[in-house]
Amino acid sequence: MTSGSPVLLPSFFTLAGPISPFVAPVVSPVPFRKRAEAAAYAGYRGIGVGEQDIAATLQTLSPTDVRSILADNGLAFFELEFIGDWLSAESENPQAWEQRRYLLRTAGDLGAWHVKVGTSGPDLPLDQMIERFAVLCDAAAAVGSEITIEISPIGRIIDLAAAASLVTGAGRANGGLLVDIWHMTRMGIANEAIAALPRAAINHVELSDGRHVQVGDYLDDTIMWRRPCGQGEFNIAGFLAAVAASGYDGPYGIEILSDAIRAMSVGDAARLTFDTAVAQFTGRH
């Protein structure tokens, strides 16, 4: 098992409170400052927010205010989500391009470490995907941010080897994969395949726990039944060993979506999710 003190950050929904990813507006009722303070107090070194949430926050706080809150709480790793479709040409999906421009502009304004993206959009040949990913990475590099692709069973890329070929083919230092234990487990991707990834292919890693058997359909399972690390049946130790074998040594996101977490106060959710996650690295479980 990996040892030491990892850099952890809560993904947006871990501390967002009683909201659903699919019921608009996707805006946390908990003020950003309170979430940041709760994350820092628990031991986190970063925090994530969603597009609609940060737009609402910036109606009452300036970018300078947000940067100050992050700095005051020692939250060096700030992530934004989520660009769903970067595969379409602008003429094919102008709304996706508007979202893309907003998130990249906001990433620059707030000093975001990375922007998470999916793989929805047209079914393109791999070489064309590589070209469009390179363009997206270059746009992010211009604002000082990275682009991190989340691979899941419901995107255009559901094969880890193909995903690795995409990011290595683009050859952009600021572009890589998000290796999420939830999606890797549900997709049946072996730890050996994760261990074999080139270090340059991985931008970020996310942790959670859950049952071996999916509950309901994939989306319901994903947004309702994740558990804090160590409170489910996933092979977290094996996953962490595989990630370490790839050479990855960056931050870990903690992404727990469940009704139980949503019902907690932000302080309790921060402490529970941090303590159970860090225990996977230190052996305190």
Contacts in CASP RR format, 6 or more apart in sequence:
PFRMAT RR
TARGET T0000
AUTHOR 0000-0000-0000
METHOD contacts of the structure
MODEL  1
MTSGSPVLLPSFFTLAGPISPFVAPVVSPVPFRKRAEAAAYAGYRGIGVG
EQDIAATLQTLSPTDVRSILADNGLAFFELEFIGDWLSAESENPQAWEQR
RYLLRTAGDLGAWHVKVGTSGPDLPLDQMIERFAVLCDAAAAVGSEITIE
ISPIGRIIDLAAAASLVTGAGRANGGLLVDIWHMTRMGIANEAIAALPRA
AINHVELSDGRHVQVGDYLDDTIMWRRPCGQGEFNIAGFLAAVAASGYDG
PYGIEILSDAIRAMSVGDAARLTFDTAVAQFTGRH
1 237 0 8 1.000
1 238 0 8 1.000
1 240 0 8 1.000
1 241 0 8 1.000
1 280 0 8 1.000
1 281 0 8 1.000
1 283 0 8 1.000
2 240 0 8 1.000
2 241 0 8 1.000
2 243 0 8 1.000
2 244 0 8 1.000
2 281 0 8 1.000
3 281 0 8 1.000
3 282 0 8 1.000
4 281 0 8 1.000
4 282 0 8 1.000
5 278 0 8 1.000
5 281 0 8 1.000
5 282 0 8 1.000
6 250 0 8 1.000
6 251 0 8 1.000
6 252 0 8 1.000
6 278 0 8 1.000
6 281 0 8 1.000
7 45 0 8 1.000
7 46 0 8 1.000
7 77 0 8 1.000
7 250 0 8 1.000
7 251 0 8 1.000
7 252 0 8 1.000
8 43 0 8 1.000
8 44 0 8 1.000
8 45 0 8 1.000
8 46 0 8 1.000
8 251 0 8 1.000
8 252 0 8 1.000
8 253 0 8 1.000
8 254 0 8 1.000
8 274 0 8 1.000
8 277 0 8 1.000
8 278 0 8 1.000
9 39 0 8 1.000
9 44 0 8 1.000
9 45 0 8 1.000
9 46 0 8 1.000
9 47 0 8 1.000
9 48 0 8 1.000
9 75 0 8 1.000
9 77 0 8 1.000
9 79 0 8 1.000
9 251 0 8 1.000
9 252 0 8 1.000
9 253 0 8 1.000
9 254 0 8 1.000
10 39 0 8 1.000
10 44 0 8 1.000
10 46 0 8 1.000
10 47 0 8 1.000
10 48 0 8 1.000
10 253 0 8 1.000
10 254 0 8 1.000
10 255 0 8 1.000
10 270 0 8 1.000
10 273 0 8 1.000
10 274 0 8 1.000
11 48 0 8 1.000
11 79 0 8 1.000
11 81 0 8 1.000
11 206 0 8 1.000
11 253 0 8 1.000
11 254 0 8 1.000
11 255 0 8 1.000
12 28 0 8 1.000
12 48 0 8 1.000
12 49 0 8 1.000
12 50 0 8 1.000
12 53 0 8 1.000
12 79 0 8 1.000
12 81 0 8 1.000
13 19 0 8 1.000
13 21 0 8 1.000
13 223 0 8 1.000
13 255 0 8 1.000
13 256 0 8 1.000
13 257 0 8 1.000
14 254 0 8 1.000
14 255 0 8 1.000
14 256 0 8 1.000
14 257 0 8 1.000
14 261 0 8 1.000
14 269 0 8 1.000
14 270 0 8 1.000
14 273 0 8 1.000
15 28 0 8 1.000
15 30 0 8 1.000
15 35 0 8 1.000
15 38 0 8 1.000
15 39 0 8 1.000
15 47 0 8 1.000
15 266 0 8 1.000
15 267 0 8 1.000
15 269 0 8 1.000
15 270 0 8 1.000
15 273 0 8 1.000
16 28 0 8 1.000
16 30 0 8 1.000
16 35 0 8 1.000
16 53 0 8 1.000
16 262 0 8 1.000
17 28 0 8 1.000
17 29 0 8 1.000
17 30 0 8 1.000
17 261 0 8 1.000
17 262 0 8 1.000
17 264 0 8 1.000
17 266 0 8 1.000
17 269 0 8 1.000
18 29 0 8 1.000
18 262 0 8 1.000
18 263 0 8 1.000
19 26 0 8 1.000
19 27 0 8 1.000
19 28 0 8 1.000
19 29 0 8 1.000
19 262 0 8 1.000
20 26 0 8 1.000
20 223 0 8 1.000
21 223 0 8 1.000
21 257 0 8 1.000
22 219 0 8 1.000
22 223 0 8 1.000
24 52 0 8 1.000
25 52 0 8 1.000
25 56 0 8 1.000
26 50 0 8 1.000
26 51 0 8 1.000
26 52 0 8 1.000
26 53 0 8 1.000
27 52 0 8 1.000
27 53 0 8 1.000
27 56 0 8 1.000
28 35 0 8 1.000
28 53 0 8 1.000
30 266 0 8 1.000
31 57 0 8 1.000
32 49 0 8 1.000
32 53 0 8 1.000
32 54 0 8 1.000
32 57 0 8 1.000
32 61 0 8 1.000
32 66 0 8 1.000
32 69 0 8 1.000
33 61 0 8 1.000
33 69 0 8 1.000
34 266 0 8 1.000
35 47 0 8 1.000
35 266 0 8 1.000
36 47 0 8 1.000
36 69 0 8 1.000
36 70 0 8 1.000
36 73 0 8 1.000
36 75 0 8 1.000
37 73 0 8 1.000
38 266 0 8 1.000
38 267 0 8 1.000
38 269 0 8 1.000
38 270 0 8 1.000
39 46 0 8 1.000
39 47 0 8 1.000
39 73 0 8 1.000
39 75 0 8 1.000
39 270 0 8 1.000
40 73 0 8 1.000
40 74 0 8 1.000
40 75 0 8 1.000
41 267 0 8 1.000
41 270 0 8 1.000
41 271 0 8 1.000
42 267 0 8 1.000
42 270 0 8 1.000
42 271 0 8 1.000
42 273 0 8 1.000
42 274 0 8 1.000
42 275 0 8 1.000
43 274 0 8 1.000
44 75 0 8 1.000
44 254 0 8 1.000
44 270 0 8 1.000
44 274 0 8 1.000
45 74 0 8 1.000
45 75 0 8 1.000
45 76 0 8 1.000
45 77 0 8 1.000
45 251 0 8 1.000
46 70 0 8 1.000
46 74 0 8 1.000
46 75 0 8 1.000
46 76 0 8 1.000
46 77 0 8 1.000
46 78 0 8 1.000
46 79 0 8 1.000
46 251 0 8 1.000
47 70 0 8 1.000
47 75 0 8 1.000
47 77 0 8 1.000
47 78 0 8 1.000
47 79 0 8 1.000
48 78 0 8 1.000
48 79 0 8 1.000
48 80 0 8 1.000
48 81 0 8 1.000
49 57 0 8 1.000
49 78 0 8 1.000
49 79 0 8 1.000
49 80 0 8 1.000
49 81 0 8 1.000
50 80 0 8 1.000
50 81 0 8 1.000
50 82 0 8 1.000
51 80 0 8 1.000
51 81 0 8 1.000
51 82 0 8 1.000
51 99 0 8 1.000
51 102 0 8 1.000
51 103 0 8 1.000
54 66 0 8 1.000
54 80 0 8 1.000
54 106 0 8 1.000
54 110 0 8 1.000
55 102 0 8 1.000
55 106 0 8 1.000
57 66 0 8 1.000
58 66 0 8 1.000
58 106 0 8 1.000
61 69 0 8 1.000
63 109 0 8 1.000
63 110 0 8 1.000
66 110 0 8 1.000
67 110 0 8 1.000
67 111 0 8 1.000
69 75 0 8 1.000
70 76 0 8 1.000
70 78 0 8 1.000
70 110 0 8 1.000
76 113 0 8 1.000
77 113 0 8 1.000
77 251 0 8 1.000
78 110 0 8 1.000
78 111 0 8 1.000
78 112 0 8 1.000
78 113 0 8 1.000
79 112 0 8 1.000
79 113 0 8 1.000
79 114 0 8 1.000
79 115 0 8 1.000
79 116 0 8 1.000
79 148 0 8 1.000
79 204 0 8 1.000
80 103 0 8 1.000
80 106 0 8 1.000
80 107 0 8 1.000
80 110 0 8 1.000
80 112 0 8 1.000
80 114 0 8 1.000
80 115 0 8 1.000
80 116 0 8 1.000
81 115 0 8 1.000
81 116 0 8 1.000
82 116 0 8 1.000
82 117 0 8 1.000
82 118 0 8 1.000
82 150 0 8 1.000
83 96 0 8 1.000
83 99 0 8 1.000
83 100 0 8 1.000
83 103 0 8 1.000
83 115 0 8 1.000
83 116 0 8 1.000
83 117 0 8 1.000
83 118 0 8 1.000
83 136 0 8 1.000
84 96 0 8 1.000
84 99 0 8 1.000
84 117 0 8 1.000
84 118 0 8 1.000
84 119 0 8 1.000
84 120 0 8 1.000
84 121 0 8 1.000
85 93 0 8 1.000
85 96 0 8 1.000
85 118 0 8 1.000
85 120 0 8 1.000
85 121 0 8 1.000
86 96 0 8 1.000
86 100 0 8 1.000
86 117 0 8 1.000
86 118 0 8 1.000
86 132 0 8 1.000
86 133 0 8 1.000
86 136 0 8 1.000
87 119 0 8 1.000
87 120 0 8 1.000
87 121 0 8 1.000
87 122 0 8 1.000
87 124 0 8 1.000
87 129 0 8 1.000
87 132 0 8 1.000
87 156 0 8 1.000
88 96 0 8 1.000
88 97 0 8 1.000
88 121 0 8 1.000
88 122 0 8 1.000
90 97 0 8 1.000
92 122 0 8 1.000
93 121 0 8 1.000
96 121 0 8 1.000
100 136 0 8 1.000
100 139 0 8 1.000
103 115 0 8 1.000
104 115 0 8 1.000
104 139 0 8 1.000
104 140 0 8 1.000
104 143 0 8 1.000
104 145 0 8 1.000
105 143 0 8 1.000
106 112 0 8 1.000
107 114 0 8 1.000
107 115 0 8 1.000
107 140 0 8 1.000
107 143 0 8 1.000
107 144 0 8 1.000
107 145 0 8 1.000
108 143 0 8 1.000
108 144 0 8 1.000
108 145 0 8 1.000
111 144 0 8 1.000
111 145 0 8 1.000
112 145 0 8 1.000
113 145 0 8 1.000
113 146 0 8 1.000
114 145 0 8 1.000
114 146 0 8 1.000
114 147 0 8 1.000
114 148 0 8 1.000
114 203 0 8 1.000
114 204 0 8 1.000
115 140 0 8 1.000
115 145 0 8 1.000
115 146 0 8 1.000
115 147 0 8 1.000
115 148 0 8 1.000
116 148 0 8 1.000
116 150 0 8 1.000
116 178 0 8 1.000
116 204 0 8 1.000
117 136 0 8 1.000
117 147 0 8 1.000
117 148 0 8 1.000
117 149 0 8 1.000
117 150 0 8 1.000
118 149 0 8 1.000
118 150 0 8 1.000
118 152 0 8 1.000
118 155 0 8 1.000
119 149 0 8 1.000
119 150 0 8 1.000
119 151 0 8 1.000
119 155 0 8 1.000
119 156 0 8 1.000
119 157 0 8 1.000
120 155 0 8 1.000
120 156 0 8 1.000
121 156 0 8 1.000
122 156 0 8 1.000
123 156 0 8 1.000
124 132 0 8 1.000
124 156 0 8 1.000
126 162 0 8 1.000
126 165 0 8 1.000
126 166 0 8 1.000
129 156 0 8 1.000
129 157 0 8 1.000
129 166 0 8 1.000
130 165 0 8 1.000
130 166 0 8 1.000
130 169 0 8 1.000
130 170 0 8 1.000
133 147 0 8 1.000
133 149 0 8 1.000
133 166 0 8 1.000
133 167 0 8 1.000
133 170 0 8 1.000
133 172 0 8 1.000
133 175 0 8 1.000
134 170 0 8 1.000
134 171 0 8 1.000
134 172 0 8 1.000
136 147 0 8 1.000
137 146 0 8 1.000
137 147 0 8 1.000
137 170 0 8 1.000
137 172 0 8 1.000
137 174 0 8 1.000
137 175 0 8 1.000
138 172 0 8 1.000
140 146 0 8 1.000
140 147 0 8 1.000
140 174 0 8 1.000
140 175 0 8 1.000
141 172 0 8 1.000
141 174 0 8 1.000
144 174 0 8 1.000
145 174 0 8 1.000
146 174 0 8 1.000
146 175 0 8 1.000
146 176 0 8 1.000
146 203 0 8 1.000
147 172 0 8 1.000
147 174 0 8 1.000
147 175 0 8 1.000
147 176 0 8 1.000
147 203 0 8 1.000
148 175 0 8 1.000
148 176 0 8 1.000
148 177 0 8 1.000
148 178 0 8 1.000
148 203 0 8 1.000
148 204 0 8 1.000
149 157 0 8 1.000
149 163 0 8 1.000
149 166 0 8 1.000
149 167 0 8 1.000
149 175 0 8 1.000
149 176 0 8 1.000
149 177 0 8 1.000
149 178 0 8 1.000
149 203 0 8 1.000
150 178 0 8 1.000
150 180 0 8 1.000
150 183 0 8 1.000
151 157 0 8 1.000
151 158 0 8 1.000
151 160 0 8 1.000
151 163 0 8 1.000
151 177 0 8 1.000
151 178 0 8 1.000
151 179 0 8 1.000
151 180 0 8 1.000
151 183 0 8 1.000
151 187 0 8 1.000
152 158 0 8 1.000
152 180 0 8 1.000
152 183 0 8 1.000
152 187 0 8 1.000
153 183 0 8 1.000
153 186 0 8 1.000
153 187 0 8 1.000
153 218 0 8 1.000
154 218 0 8 1.000
154 219 0 8 1.000
157 163 0 8 1.000
157 166 0 8 1.000
158 187 0 8 1.000
160 184 0 8 1.000
160 187 0 8 1.000
160 189 0 8 1.000
160 193 0 8 1.000
160 194 0 8 1.000
160 197 0 8 1.000
161 193 0 8 1.000
163 177 0 8 1.000
163 201 0 8 1.000
164 177 0 8 1.000
164 197 0 8 1.000
164 198 0 8 1.000
164 201 0 8 1.000
167 175 0 8 1.000
167 176 0 8 1.000
167 177 0 8 1.000
167 200 0 8 1.000
167 201 0 8 1.000
168 198 0 8 1.000
168 200 0 8 1.000
168 201 0 8 1.000
173 200 0 8 1.000
175 203 0 8 1.000
176 200 0 8 1.000
176 201 0 8 1.000
176 202 0 8 1.000
176 203 0 8 1.000
177 197 0 8 1.000
177 201 0 8 1.000
177 202 0 8 1.000
177 203 0 8 1.000
177 204 0 8 1.000
178 203 0 8 1.000
178 204 0 8 1.000
178 205 0 8 1.000
178 206 0 8 1.000
179 194 0 8 1.000
179 197 0 8 1.000
179 202 0 8 1.000
179 204 0 8 1.000
179 205 0 8 1.000
179 206 0 8 1.000
179 243 0 8 1.000
179 248 0 8 1.000
180 205 0 8 1.000
180 206 0 8 1.000
180 208 0 8 1.000
180 255 0 8 1.000
181 205 0 8 1.000
181 206 0 8 1.000
181 207 0 8 1.000
181 208 0 8 1.000
181 209 0 8 1.000
181 234 0 8 1.000
181 236 0 8 1.000
181 239 0 8 1.000
182 206 0 8 1.000
182 208 0 8 1.000
182 210 0 8 1.000
182 222 0 8 1.000
182 226 0 8 1.000
182 255 0 8 1.000
184 194 0 8 1.000
184 239 0 8 1.000
185 210 0 8 1.000
185 234 0 8 1.000
185 235 0 8 1.000
185 239 0 8 1.000
186 214 0 8 1.000
186 218 0 8 1.000
186 221 0 8 1.000
186 222 0 8 1.000
191 235 0 8 1.000
191 238 0 8 1.000
191 239 0 8 1.000
191 241 0 8 1.000
191 242 0 8 1.000
192 242 0 8 1.000
194 239 0 8 1.000
194 242 0 8 1.000
194 243 0 8 1.000
194 245 0 8 1.000
194 246 0 8 1.000
195 241 0 8 1.000
195 242 0 8 1.000
195 243 0 8 1.000
195 245 0 8 1.000
195 246 0 8 1.000
196 246 0 8 1.000
197 246 0 8 1.000
198 246 0 8 1.000
199 246 0 8 1.000
199 247 0 8 1.000
199 248 0 8 1.000
202 243 0 8 1.000
202 246 0 8 1.000
202 248 0 8 1.000
204 250 0 8 1.000
204 251 0 8 1.000
204 252 0 8 1.000
204 253 0 8 1.000
205 243 0 8 1.000
205 248 0 8 1.000
205 250 0 8 1.000
205 251 0 8 1.000
205 252 0 8 1.000
205 253 0 8 1.000
206 252 0 8 1.000
206 253 0 8 1.000
206 254 0 8 1.000
206 255 0 8 1.000
207 229 0 8 1.000
207 236 0 8 1.000
207 239 0 8 1.000
207 252 0 8 1.000
207 253 0 8 1.000
207 254 0 8 1.000
207 255 0 8 1.000
207 277 0 8 1.000
207 280 0 8 1.000
208 226 0 8 1.000
208 227 0 8 1.000
208 228 0 8 1.000
208 229 0 8 1.000
208 234 0 8 1.000
208 254 0 8 1.000
208 255 0 8 1.000
208 256 0 8 1.000
208 257 0 8 1.000
209 226 0 8 1.000
209 227 0 8 1.000
209 228 0 8 1.000
209 229 0 8 1.000
209 230 0 8 1.000
209 231 0 8 1.000
209 232 0 8 1.000
209 233 0 8 1.000
209 234 0 8 1.000
209 236 0 8 1.000
210 225 0 8 1.000
210 226 0 8 1.000
210 227 0 8 1.000
210 231 0 8 1.000
210 232 0 8 1.000
210 233 0 8 1.000
210 234 0 8 1.000
211 225 0 8 1.000
211 232 0 8 1.000
211 233 0 8 1.000
212 233 0 8 1.000
212 234 0 8 1.000
214 221 0 8 1.000
215 221 0 8 1.000
215 224 0 8 1.000
215 225 0 8 1.000
222 257 0 8 1.000
223 257 0 8 1.000
224 257 0 8 1.000
224 258 0 8 1.000
224 259 0 8 1.000
225 258 0 8 1.000
226 255 0 8 1.000
226 256 0 8 1.000
226 257 0 8 1.000
226 258 0 8 1.000
226 261 0 8 1.000
227 256 0 8 1.000
227 258 0 8 1.000
228 256 0 8 1.000
228 261 0 8 1.000
228 272 0 8 1.000
228 273 0 8 1.000
228 276 0 8 1.000
228 277 0 8 1.000
229 236 0 8 1.000
229 254 0 8 1.000
229 273 0 8 1.000
229 276 0 8 1.000
229 277 0 8 1.000
229 279 0 8 1.000
229 280 0 8 1.000
230 236 0 8 1.000
230 276 0 8 1.000
230 279 0 8 1.000
230 280 0 8 1.000
230 285 0 8 1.000
231 276 0 8 1.000
236 280 0 8 1.000
237 280 0 8 1.000
240 280 0 8 1.000
240 281 0 8 1.000
252 277 0 8 1.000
254 273 0 8 1.000
254 274 0 8 1.000
254 277 0 8 1.000
256 269 0 8 1.000
256 273 0 8 1.000
261 269 0 8 1.000
261 272 0 8 1.000
261 273 0 8 1.000
264 272 0 8 1.000
276 285 0 8 1.000
278 284 0 8 1.000
279 285 0 8 1.000
END
